[in-house]
Amino acid sequence: MTPLPQNLIIRSLTAEAFAPFGDVIEARPETMRLINGGTTERFHALATPDVVGDGARVIINIFRGQPRSFPYEIGMMERHPLGSQSFSPLNGRPYLVAVSPDESGKPGKPQAFLARGDQGVNYHRNTWHHPLIAVGEVSDFLIVDRDGPGHNLEEFFFDAPFTILEPSL
């Protein structure tokens, strides 16, 4: 018997709710410092890239995500054992984040978060997550990622997908 798909509840992205999976990158008042003679607000140390392995380096990319159609099925998750990965929207558009707790080396039931257009995420190294989920229109993201030798991608495919209904923007 094939398991039936399960609907996921979309939650607002907050630092507290997302903490088991990584960091929320946003301009929080407690991280602000004035620099450049008081003309610039610096929101300091919002996330720390984490890469391991000989020859590894931190790189910066732009990903251009195509919008997903809803309802959208989450049929797989991926993780990067050798480096963290951050996504920060460049177009100011909201997007969806789907993550799973690790359950003995496999992803558990996913959790879905609606990220505002001024919030980024930094997935901790080895965190199960779904690839980029752009909403509404083509969206660009600044990605801080690992480059270098070694196998830095694991994928897992669920027996039955999880469904995300249309997010309320």
Secondary structure, 3 states (H helix, E strand, C coil): CCCCCEEECEEECCHHHHCCCEEEECCCHHHEEEECCCCEEEECCCCCCCECCCCCEEEEEEEEECECCCCEEEEEEEECCCECEEEEECCCCCEEEEEECEECCEECCCEEEEECCCCEEEECCCCEECCCEECCCCEEEEEEEEECCCCCCEEEEEEEEEEECCCCC
